[in-house]
């Protein structure tokens, strides 16, 4: 049955949201899922936008010069970023549908978590940070789990100055995964 404006399911959700009596796990999980979907869609859009700009510059260079290989590589990098984000989005929306090969990058997840943390004024630190900023390949399922766990850790840290999150990478069956090693909440105001 599809919930209507007057169905018991919708009325219960309105009541829970209005009184603050909703189940913390359920709404928090759904909020994290929505945040992850938004971050992944933003990453897809950004990658494709960057690719389009680079290809446009590369195809019609000023002065009639040949397309710069660097500009074309930037365009391909945008397409690759969008493709990786689309794979993660597919895994988030349909768990188990993606390939179990380690083709996802934890660096993509870390970038999304850092972006979200910056919006909330939370400092994010990596333990054992790679000098090149690249982190091990992993499966889409582990990358999505890392993203959702990272968003949960950011929620526990709370917004505001003084809040911080330290992340580490652990090897599990199937690839690498992020784990929150330290969560420091912002001091009360």
PATI-813406 format. One record per residue (C-alpha): residue number from 1; z, x, y. Coordinates in nm, 3 decimals. Layout:
<finu i="NUM" pz="Z" px="X" py="Y"/>
...
This chain:
<finu i="1" pz="0.000" px="0.000" py="0.000"/>
<finu i="2" pz="-0.094" px="0.133" py="0.341"/>
<finu i="3" pz="0.197" px="0.117" py="0.587"/>
<finu i="4" pz="0.130" px="-0.126" py="0.871"/>
<finu i="5" pz="0.300" px="-0.149" py="1.207"/>
<finu i="6" pz="0.547" px="-0.400" py="1.062"/>
<finu i="7" pz="0.591" px="-0.265" py="0.709"/>
<finu i="8" pz="0.937" px="-0.160" py="0.583"/>
<finu i="9" pz="0.821" px="0.202" py="0.549"/>
<finu i="10" pz="0.722" px="0.229" py="0.915"/>
<finu i="11" pz="1.033" px="0.041" py="1.030"/>
<finu i="12" pz="1.255" px="0.279" py="0.832"/>
<finu i="13" pz="1.081" px="0.584" py="0.984"/>
<finu i="14" pz="1.120" px="0.442" py="1.336"/>
<finu i="15" pz="1.488" px="0.369" py="1.271"/>
<finu i="16" pz="1.550" px="0.717" py="1.132"/>
<finu i="17" pz="1.376" px="0.889" py="1.423"/>
<finu i="18" pz="1.551" px="0.672" py="1.679"/>
<finu i="19" pz="1.903" px="0.726" py="1.541"/>
<finu i="20" pz="1.871" px="1.084" py="1.420"/>
<finu i="21" pz="1.967" px="0.981" py="1.066"/>
<finu i="22" pz="1.645" px="1.100" py="0.901"/>
<finu i="23" pz="1.669" px="1.324" py="0.599"/>
<finu i="24" pz="1.656" px="1.678" py="0.739"/>
<finu i="25" pz="1.455" px="1.826" py="0.452"/>
<finu i="26" pz="1.181" px="1.566" py="0.447"/>
<finu i="27" pz="1.099" px="1.551" py="0.818"/>
<finu i="28" pz="1.148" px="1.926" py="0.860"/>
<finu i="29" pz="0.906" px="1.999" py="0.576"/>
<finu i="30" pz="0.652" px="1.759" py="0.723"/>
<finu i="31" pz="0.696" px="1.912" py="1.070"/>
<finu i="32" pz="0.639" px="2.262" py="0.928"/>
<finu i="33" pz="0.334" px="2.139" py="0.739"/>
<finu i="34" pz="0.190" px="1.988" py="1.057"/>
<finu i="35" pz="0.264" px="2.305" py="1.251"/>
<finu i="36" pz="0.094" px="2.512" py="0.979"/>
<finu i="37" pz="-0.211" px="2.285" py="0.984"/>
<finu i="38" pz="-0.233" px="2.314" py="1.364"/>
<finu i="39" pz="-0.200" px="2.694" py="1.349"/>
<finu i="40" pz="-0.468" px="2.720" py="1.082"/>
<finu i="41" pz="-0.707" px="2.490" py="1.269"/>
<finu i="42" pz="-0.649" px="2.696" py="1.584"/>
<finu i="43" pz="-0.729" px="3.012" py="1.388"/>
<finu i="44" pz="-1.049" px="2.860" py="1.246"/>
<finu i="45" pz="-1.157" px="2.745" py="1.591"/>
<finu i="46" pz="-1.073" px="3.077" py="1.754"/>
<finu i="47" pz="-1.254" px="3.279" py="1.490"/>
<finu i="48" pz="-1.569" px="3.068" py="1.518"/>
<finu i="49" pz="-1.555" px="3.074" py="1.897"/>
<finu i="50" pz="-1.523" px="3.453" py="1.899"/>
<finu i="51" pz="-1.811" px="3.480" py="1.651"/>
<finu i="52" pz="-2.035" px="3.253" py="1.859"/>
<finu i="53" pz="-1.970" px="3.453" py="2.177"/>
<finu i="54" pz="-2.029" px="3.784" py="2.002"/>
<finu i="55" pz="-2.349" px="3.667" py="1.835"/>
<finu i="56" pz="-2.477" px="3.522" py="2.162"/>
<finu i="57" pz="-2.415" px="3.854" py="2.334"/>
<finu i="58" pz="-2.566" px="4.045" py="2.044"/>
<finu i="59" pz="-2.878" px="3.834" py="2.013"/>
<finu i="60" pz="-2.965" px="3.822" py="2.383"/>
<finu i="61" pz="-2.839" px="4.151" py="2.527"/>
<finu i="62" pz="-2.887" px="4.220" py="2.895"/>
<finu i="63" pz="-3.154" px="4.467" py="2.989"/>
<finu i="64" pz="-3.349" px="4.420" py="2.664"/>
<finu i="65" pz="-3.139" px="4.670" py="2.469"/>
<finu i="66" pz="-3.090" px="4.631" py="2.095"/>
<finu i="67" pz="-2.789" px="4.433" py="1.977"/>
<finu i="68" pz="-2.481" px="4.648" py="1.966"/>
<finu i="69" pz="-2.352" px="4.700" py="1.611"/>
<finu i="70" pz="-1.998" px="4.678" py="1.748"/>
<finu i="71" pz="-2.065" px="4.333" py="1.899"/>
<finu i="72" pz="-2.224" px="4.211" py="1.576"/>
<finu i="73" pz="-1.927" px="4.342" py="1.372"/>
<finu i="74" pz="-1.695" px="4.151" py="1.608"/>
<finu i="75" pz="-1.896" px="3.836" py="1.540"/>
<finu i="76" pz="-1.870" px="3.887" py="1.166"/>
<finu i="77" pz="-1.496" px="3.950" py="1.199"/>
<finu i="78" pz="-1.462" px="3.612" py="1.372"/>
<finu i="79" pz="-1.647" px="3.441" py="1.087"/>
<finu i="80" pz="-1.427" px="3.620" py="0.831"/>
<finu i="81" pz="-1.110" px="3.514" py="1.017"/>
<finu i="82" pz="-1.228" px="3.153" py="1.022"/>
<finu i="83" pz="-1.316" px="3.167" py="0.652"/>
<finu i="84" pz="-0.973" px="3.305" py="0.555"/>
<finu i="85" pz="-0.799" px="3.039" py="0.766"/>
<finu i="86" pz="-1.016" px="2.768" py="0.609"/>
<finu i="87" pz="-0.914" px="2.889" py="0.263"/>
<finu i="88" pz="-0.546" px="2.866" py="0.360"/>
<finu i="89" pz="-0.600" px="2.523" py="0.513"/>
<finu i="90" pz="-0.764" px="2.407" py="0.192"/>
<finu i="91" pz="-0.470" px="2.538" py="-0.011"/>
<finu i="92" pz="-0.222" px="2.366" py="0.220"/>
<finu i="93" pz="-0.405" px="2.033" py="0.202"/>
<finu i="94" pz="-0.488" px="2.051" py="-0.170"/>
<finu i="95" pz="-0.243" px="2.287" py="-0.345"/>
<finu i="96" pz="-0.392" px="2.472" py="-0.639"/>
<finu i="97" pz="-0.752" px="2.409" py="-0.533"/>
<finu i="98" pz="-0.814" px="2.764" py="-0.412"/>
<finu i="99" pz="-0.901" px="3.063" py="-0.624"/>
<finu i="100" pz="-0.607" px="3.257" py="-0.767"/>
<finu i="101" pz="-0.766" px="3.588" py="-0.670"/>
<finu i="102" pz="-0.581" px="3.785" py="-0.398"/>
<finu i="103" pz="-0.828" px="3.726" py="-0.114"/>
<finu i="104" pz="-0.592" px="3.616" py="0.163"/>
<finu i="105" pz="-0.419" px="3.851" py="0.406"/>
<finu i="106" pz="-0.054" px="3.844" py="0.499"/>
<finu i="107" pz="-0.156" px="3.992" py="0.835"/>
<finu i="108" pz="-0.316" px="3.653" py="0.918"/>
<finu i="109" pz="0.012" px="3.476" py="0.838"/>
<finu i="110" pz="0.211" px="3.729" py="1.041"/>
<finu i="111" pz="-0.021" px="3.679" py="1.341"/>
<finu i="112" pz="0.031" px="3.301" py="1.323"/>
<finu i="113" pz="0.409" px="3.338" py="1.292"/>
<finu i="114" pz="0.421" px="3.581" py="1.585"/>
<finu i="115" pz="0.217" px="3.341" py="1.796"/>
<finu i="116" pz="0.446" px="3.049" py="1.712"/>
<finu i="117" pz="0.755" px="3.263" py="1.771"/>
<finu i="118" pz="0.629" px="3.370" py="2.114"/>
<finu i="119" pz="0.596" px="3.005" py="2.214"/>
<finu i="120" pz="0.964" px="2.959" py="2.122"/>
<finu i="121" pz="1.083" px="3.290" py="2.276"/>
<finu i="122" pz="1.179" px="3.431" py="1.936"/>
<finu i="123" pz="1.134" px="3.800" py="1.866"/>
<finu i="124" pz="0.967" px="3.880" py="1.531"/>
<finu i="125" pz="1.002" px="4.220" py="1.368"/>
<finu i="126" pz="0.842" px="4.346" py="1.050"/>
<finu i="127" pz="1.039" px="4.568" py="0.818"/>
<finu i="128" pz="0.820" px="4.848" py="0.691"/>
<finu i="129" pz="0.539" px="4.765" py="0.932"/>
<finu i="130" pz="0.200" px="4.907" py="0.841"/>
<finu i="131" pz="0.060" px="5.148" py="1.103"/>
<finu i="132" pz="-0.280" px="4.977" py="1.084"/>
<finu i="133" pz="-0.125" px="4.630" py="1.100"/>
<finu i="134" pz="-0.278" px="4.537" py="0.764"/>
<finu i="135" pz="-0.067" px="4.396" py="0.488"/>
<finu i="136" pz="-0.148" px="4.353" py="0.124"/>
<finu i="137" pz="-0.396" px="4.106" py="-0.011"/>
<finu i="138" pz="-0.242" px="3.801" py="-0.170"/>
<finu i="139" pz="-0.338" px="3.464" py="-0.310"/>
<finu i="140" pz="-0.392" px="3.165" py="-0.083"/>
<finu i="141" pz="-0.096" px="2.990" py="-0.246"/>
<finu i="142" pz="0.138" px="3.282" py="-0.168"/>
<finu i="143" pz="0.001" px="3.310" py="0.188"/>
<finu i="144" pz="0.060" px="2.937" py="0.250"/>
<finu i="145" pz="0.410" px="2.961" py="0.100"/>
<finu i="146" pz="0.478" px="3.260" py="0.328"/>
<finu i="147" pz="0.356" px="3.066" py="0.631"/>
<finu i="148" pz="0.574" px="2.763" py="0.553"/>
<finu i="149" pz="0.878" px="2.982" py="0.475"/>
<finu i="150" pz="0.822" px="3.177" py="0.797"/>
<finu i="151" pz="0.806" px="2.856" py="1.000"/>
<finu i="152" pz="1.130" px="2.741" py="0.834"/>
<finu i="153" pz="1.296" px="3.072" py="0.926"/>
<finu i="154" pz="1.175" px="3.037" py="1.286"/>
<finu i="155" pz="1.324" px="2.687" py="1.297"/>
<finu i="156" pz="1.658" px="2.824" py="1.173"/>
<finu i="157" pz="1.649" px="3.093" py="1.443"/>
<finu i="158" pz="1.607" px="2.829" py="1.715"/>
<finu i="159" pz="1.432" px="2.877" py="2.044"/>
<finu i="160" pz="1.557" px="3.091" py="2.327"/>
<finu i="161" pz="1.639" px="3.439" py="2.440"/>
<finu i="162" pz="1.829" px="3.636" py="2.181"/>
<finu i="163" pz="1.675" px="3.459" py="1.882"/>
<finu i="164" pz="1.504" px="3.692" py="1.639"/>
<finu i="165" pz="1.351" px="3.703" py="1.295"/>
<finu i="166" pz="1.293" px="4.002" py="1.069"/>
<finu i="167" pz="1.032" px="3.970" py="0.797"/>
<finu i="168" pz="0.978" px="4.181" py="0.490"/>
<finu i="169" pz="0.708" px="4.189" py="0.226"/>
<finu i="170" pz="0.792" px="4.154" py="-0.140"/>
<finu i="171" pz="0.561" px="4.187" py="-0.436"/>
<finu i="172" pz="0.566" px="3.890" py="-0.670"/>
<finu i="173" pz="0.344" px="3.786" py="-0.956"/>
<finu i="174" pz="0.003" px="3.726" py="-0.804"/>
<finu i="175" pz="0.040" px="3.935" py="-0.490"/>
<finu i="176" pz="0.248" px="3.995" py="-0.181"/>
<finu i="177" pz="0.468" px="3.741" py="-0.007"/>
<finu i="178" pz="0.670" px="3.736" py="0.315"/>
<finu i="179" pz="1.041" px="3.675" py="0.315"/>
<finu i="180" pz="1.281" px="3.639" py="0.605"/>
<finu i="181" pz="1.533" px="3.919" py="0.582"/>
<finu i="182" pz="1.733" px="3.847" py="0.898"/>
<finu i="183" pz="1.752" px="3.538" py="1.116"/>
<finu i="184" pz="1.954" px="3.562" py="1.437"/>
<finu i="185" pz="1.998" px="3.240" py="1.630"/>
<finu i="186" pz="1.990" px="3.220" py="2.004"/>
<finu i="187" pz="2.338" px="3.206" py="2.159"/>
<finu i="188" pz="2.447" px="2.858" py="2.270"/>
<finu i="189" pz="2.389" px="2.778" py="2.635"/>
